[in-house]
Amino acid sequence: MIDVACKMEKGKLVNVEMSFNPIVSELVRLEYHVSRLFAGQDLHGKDKKYDDLKETYQIAILANEKFFNDENFVHNFSYSDLENRISLGGRTKIITLELVKTEPVAGKPVKEMTNAELWAVFFQYLTDPEKRDKIIEIINQEEGIAMALDTLINITKDDIEFARMTTLIKSELDWRSRIGDAENKGRKEANLENARKMKADNMPISQISKYTGLSTEAIDQL
């Protein structure tokens, strides 16, 4: 996991993570951390008001796996009423970037790539010697990639402390979630093995489901 917290020129807060092995509850995790980033802004003082809150972005770059079963490698999420197609205009946003979906994009001429495509191909093929010429061309094309560090400005001690605490909280929650995922996987495997034995003993499927918690469909497939 690579985690970078930064502040843009107009005060927008951005947390960028590159994940190689996301946890099962990864999407809920992203929602929690963008909410925390937004709520962590200082509104103390008589001169502070809600309009002073800056936009916050949680950007998740997934290197080895997919979030969603479609061909789009970038997804942007914000609060909206899906049924009536009305946006809340909220200031918290989650952006996911799935690098494993960028292979078709990498074949496009650099001048025809969108900004998102430039960044995606850059991240995915930065260390690929066969794509070295394309990466150099991308760097020359997109100044933001070549000068990414220039987006960091005026990082205060409070900013550093908040980022430090955020990293500690993330590490602890991620560890707990991975332990929980492992325990759930272990219980599921044990239930499957018990169900196989019960089925081999010709126990009724309804009873197997009752004792193992497995669905009748799952038991039928054993």
C-alpha positions as CSV (number, residue, x, y, z in Angstrom):
1,M,0.0,0.0,0.0
2,I,1.4,3.4,-1.0
3,D,-0.4,6.4,0.6
4,V,0.2,10.1,-0.1
5,A,-1.8,12.9,1.5
6,C,-1.5,16.4,-0.1
7,K,-3.1,19.8,-0.3
8,M,-3.7,21.4,-3.7
9,E,-3.2,25.1,-4.5
10,K,-6.8,26.1,-3.7
11,G,-6.9,24.2,-0.5
12,K,-8.5,21.0,-1.9
13,L,-7.4,17.9,0.1
14,V,-6.4,14.8,-1.7
15,N,-5.5,11.4,-0.4
16,V,-3.9,9.1,-3.0
17,E,-3.5,5.4,-2.4
18,M,-2.0,2.7,-4.6
19,S,-3.3,-0.7,-3.4
20,F,-2.0,-4.1,-4.6
21,N,-4.2,-6.3,-2.4
22,P,-7.4,-4.5,-1.4
23,I,-9.4,-5.8,1.5
24,V,-12.9,-7.3,1.0
25,S,-14.6,-4.1,2.3
26,E,-12.4,-1.8,0.2
27,L,-15.2,0.4,-1.1
28,V,-16.6,1.1,2.4
29,R,-13.1,1.8,3.5
30,L,-12.7,4.5,0.9
31,E,-16.0,6.1,1.9
32,Y,-14.9,6.2,5.5
33,H,-11.6,7.8,4.8
34,V,-12.9,10.5,2.4
35,S,-15.5,11.4,5.1
36,R,-12.8,11.6,7.7
37,L,-10.7,13.8,5.5
38,F,-13.6,16.1,4.9
39,A,-14.7,16.3,8.6
40,G,-11.1,16.8,9.7
41,Q,-11.1,20.3,8.4
42,D,-10.9,23.1,11.0
43,L,-14.2,25.1,11.4
44,H,-13.3,26.5,14.8
45,G,-13.6,30.3,15.2
46,K,-16.2,32.9,14.7
47,D,-15.1,33.6,11.2
48,K,-15.5,30.0,10.1
49,K,-18.5,28.8,8.2
50,Y,-19.6,25.7,6.1
51,D,-18.6,27.4,2.9
52,D,-15.0,27.4,4.1
53,L,-14.9,23.6,3.7
54,K,-12.7,22.5,0.8
55,E,-13.3,19.7,-1.6
56,T,-11.8,16.4,-0.6
57,Y,-10.8,13.5,-2.8
58,Q,-10.0,9.9,-2.0
59,I,-8.2,8.5,-5.0
60,A,-7.6,4.8,-5.1
61,I,-5.2,3.3,-7.7
62,L,-5.7,-0.4,-7.8
63,A,-2.7,-2.1,-9.4
64,N,-3.4,-5.8,-9.6
65,E,-7.2,-6.4,-9.4
66,K,-10.5,-4.9,-10.4
67,F,-13.1,-3.0,-8.4
68,F,-15.9,-3.3,-10.9
69,N,-16.9,-5.7,-13.6
70,D,-16.9,-3.3,-16.6
71,E,-14.3,-2.0,-19.0
72,N,-14.0,1.6,-17.6
73,F,-10.8,2.0,-15.7
74,V,-11.8,5.3,-14.1
75,H,-14.9,5.8,-11.9
76,N,-16.0,9.0,-10.1
77,F,-18.3,8.9,-7.1
78,S,-20.1,11.7,-5.3
79,Y,-23.4,12.1,-3.5
80,S,-26.4,12.1,-5.8
81,D,-30.1,11.0,-6.1
82,L,-29.8,8.3,-8.6
83,E,-33.5,7.8,-9.1
84,N,-34.1,11.5,-10.0
85,R,-30.6,12.2,-11.4
86,I,-30.0,15.1,-9.1
87,S,-26.5,15.8,-7.7
88,L,-26.1,17.0,-4.2
89,G,-23.1,19.0,-5.3
90,G,-21.1,17.5,-2.3
91,R,-17.5,18.3,-1.7
92,T,-16.4,14.7,-1.0
93,K,-15.4,12.6,-4.0
94,I,-14.0,9.1,-4.5
95,I,-12.1,8.3,-7.7
96,T,-11.0,4.7,-8.5
97,L,-8.4,3.9,-11.1
98,E,-8.0,0.3,-12.1
99,L,-4.6,-0.1,-13.8
100,V,-5.3,-3.7,-15.1
101,K,-7.9,-2.2,-17.5
102,T,-5.4,0.2,-19.2
103,E,-3.9,-2.2,-21.8
104,P,-6.3,-1.1,-24.6
105,V,-5.6,2.6,-23.8
106,A,-1.8,2.1,-23.9
107,G,-2.0,1.5,-27.6
108,K,-3.5,4.9,-28.3
109,P,-1.3,7.8,-29.6
110,V,-0.3,9.9,-26.6
111,K,-1.8,13.1,-28.2
112,E,-5.2,11.3,-28.3
113,M,-5.2,10.3,-24.7
114,T,-7.3,12.0,-22.1
115,N,-5.6,13.4,-18.9
116,A,-6.9,10.4,-16.9
117,E,-5.6,8.0,-19.6
118,L,-2.1,9.6,-19.5
119,W,-1.9,9.2,-15.7
120,A,-3.2,5.6,-15.8
121,V,-0.7,4.5,-18.5
122,F,2.1,6.3,-16.7
123,F,1.4,4.4,-13.4
124,Q,0.9,1.1,-15.1
125,Y,3.9,1.1,-17.4
126,L,6.4,3.3,-15.7
127,T,8.9,0.5,-15.1
128,D,8.1,-1.4,-18.3
129,P,11.2,-1.1,-20.6
130,E,9.1,-1.8,-23.7
131,K,7.0,1.3,-22.9
132,R,9.9,3.5,-22.1
133,D,9.5,5.7,-25.2
134,K,5.7,6.1,-24.6
135,I,6.3,7.1,-20.9
136,I,8.8,9.7,-21.9
137,E,6.4,11.1,-24.4
138,I,3.6,11.1,-21.8
139,I,5.9,13.1,-19.4
140,N,6.6,15.6,-22.1
141,Q,2.9,15.8,-23.0
142,E,1.5,16.2,-19.4
143,E,3.3,18.8,-17.3
144,G,1.4,17.7,-14.2
145,I,3.0,14.3,-14.3
146,A,6.5,15.7,-14.7
147,M,5.9,18.3,-12.0
148,A,3.6,16.4,-9.6
149,L,5.4,17.5,-6.5
150,D,4.6,21.1,-7.3
151,T,1.0,20.5,-6.3
152,L,2.1,20.3,-2.7
153,I,2.1,23.7,-1.0
154,N,2.3,25.2,2.5
155,I,2.1,21.9,4.4
156,T,1.7,23.0,8.1
157,K,2.6,21.1,11.2
158,D,-1.2,20.5,11.7
159,D,-1.4,19.0,8.2
160,I,1.5,16.7,8.9
161,E,0.0,15.6,12.3
162,F,-3.4,15.0,10.7
163,A,-1.8,12.9,7.9
164,R,0.2,11.0,10.5
165,M,-2.8,10.2,12.6
166,T,-4.8,9.2,9.4
167,T,-2.1,6.8,8.4
168,L,-2.1,5.2,11.9
169,I,-5.9,4.9,11.9
170,K,-5.8,3.4,8.4
171,S,-3.1,0.9,9.4
172,E,-5.0,-0.3,12.4
173,L,-8.4,-0.5,10.6
174,D,-6.8,-2.3,7.6
175,W,-5.1,-4.8,9.9
176,R,-8.3,-5.5,11.8
177,S,-10.2,-5.8,8.5
178,R,-7.7,-8.3,7.1
179,I,-7.8,-10.4,10.2
180,G,-11.6,-10.4,10.0
181,D,-11.5,-11.4,6.3
182,A,-9.1,-14.2,7.1
183,E,-11.3,-15.4,10.0
184,N,-14.4,-15.3,7.8
185,K,-12.6,-17.2,5.0
186,G,-11.5,-19.8,7.5
187,R,-15.1,-20.2,8.9
188,K,-16.4,-20.5,5.3
189,E,-13.9,-23.2,4.4
190,A,-14.7,-25.1,7.6
191,N,-18.4,-24.9,6.9
192,L,-17.9,-26.1,3.3
193,E,-15.9,-29.1,4.6
194,N,-18.5,-29.9,7.2
195,A,-21.3,-29.6,4.6
196,R,-19.4,-32.0,2.3
197,K,-19.2,-34.6,5.1
198,M,-22.9,-34.2,6.0
199,K,-23.9,-34.5,2.4
200,A,-21.8,-37.6,2.0
201,D,-23.7,-39.0,5.0
202,N,-27.0,-38.3,3.2
203,M,-28.2,-35.7,5.7
204,P,-31.1,-33.6,4.4
205,I,-29.9,-30.4,2.7
206,S,-32.2,-28.3,4.9
207,Q,-30.5,-29.5,8.0
208,I,-27.0,-29.0,6.4
209,S,-28.0,-25.4,5.7
210,K,-29.3,-25.0,9.2
211,Y,-26.0,-26.2,10.9
212,T,-23.5,-24.6,8.4
213,G,-25.3,-21.4,7.4
214,L,-24.7,-22.2,3.8
215,S,-27.4,-21.7,1.2
216,T,-29.2,-24.7,-0.3
217,E,-27.8,-23.6,-3.7
218,A,-24.2,-23.7,-2.4
219,I,-24.8,-27.1,-0.9
220,D,-26.2,-28.5,-4.1
221,Q,-23.0,-27.5,-5.9
222,L,-20.8,-29.4,-3.5
